[in-house]
Amino acid sequence: MTTTINISLPQAMYLTAKKTVSTRGYTSFSELVREALRFVLYPRLTENGFTPEFENEVLRIANNPKEPFKRWDGKTPFSKFVLENSPQ
């Protein structure tokens, strides 16, 4: 469920945000606003939307993959893939 809201922005901020939507690859202005709110409301999340601990584990595993190397299929939830393939 979503809620629609109206916000007021200074013209310069709006134009900069609109440009950011294009240059950073957001699909909409709303997506940019939601991401900005996440960083304020959930400051522990990294830019990728993970906790620092989870992201560090992903990076550690990527740098030291198990043998044989397993590739994420893009269908399995990524967190499940990482947890099932992390060293015990």
N, C-alpha and C positions, 0 to 999 in steps of 0.2 A: 504494500500500500504506500502511496506517495501523497504528499501534501504540497500544494502549490502555494508559493508565497510571492509577495512583491517586495523588492528592496530598492532603496534609493542609493545611487552611487554618484560621486563627482564624475563629470563627463570624462576627464582625463583618465581616471581609474577604469571606467567602463571601456574606453577605447584600448587601453593597455591590456585589459583582461580579454577583450575580444581578439586582439592580436595574439595573445598567449594561447588561446584556444587553437588557433591555426598553427602556430609555430611549434607547440608542444604536442600536437596530435590528439587533443581532446576531441571527442565526438560532439560535444555541446558545451555551451556556457554553463549549464547546470552541472555537468561533470566536473568542471574546474571548481565551481563553488563547493560541491560536495567534497572534493579532495582537500580544498583549503580548510573546510570545517573539520575534516578528520584530523588534520595536523594540529588543530587547536584543541579539539575534544579528546583526542587519543594521542598525546605527544610521544608516547613510547613507540609508536609504530614507525617503521622505516619508510622511506620513499616507496618501497615496493609493497607496503601494506602488511608487513610481517613484524613480529616483535624482534628486537635486536638478537635475542638468543636463537630464535628460529632461523633468522637470516644468516647468522654466523655458522650455524650447523649446516645449512644448505651450501654455503661457500666452502666450508671445511670439506664436506663430502665431494663437492665438485673438484676440489684440488687434490683429493686423495680417493679417487673412485675405487669401489670394490672391483675385484676381477671376477668374472668378466664384466666389462663396463655395461651398465644398463641405461637405456635411454627412455625418458619419460614419453609415454604414448600420447599425451595431450588429452586423454579421455579420463583417466584415473585422477581423482582429486590430487593436486600436487603435494599437499601436506601428507596424504596417505602414502604416496610414492616415496617421499623422502624418508618418512619414518620406517617404512618396510625395507628400505635399502640402506639404512644407516648402520654403521658398525655397532655391534652390541658391546 
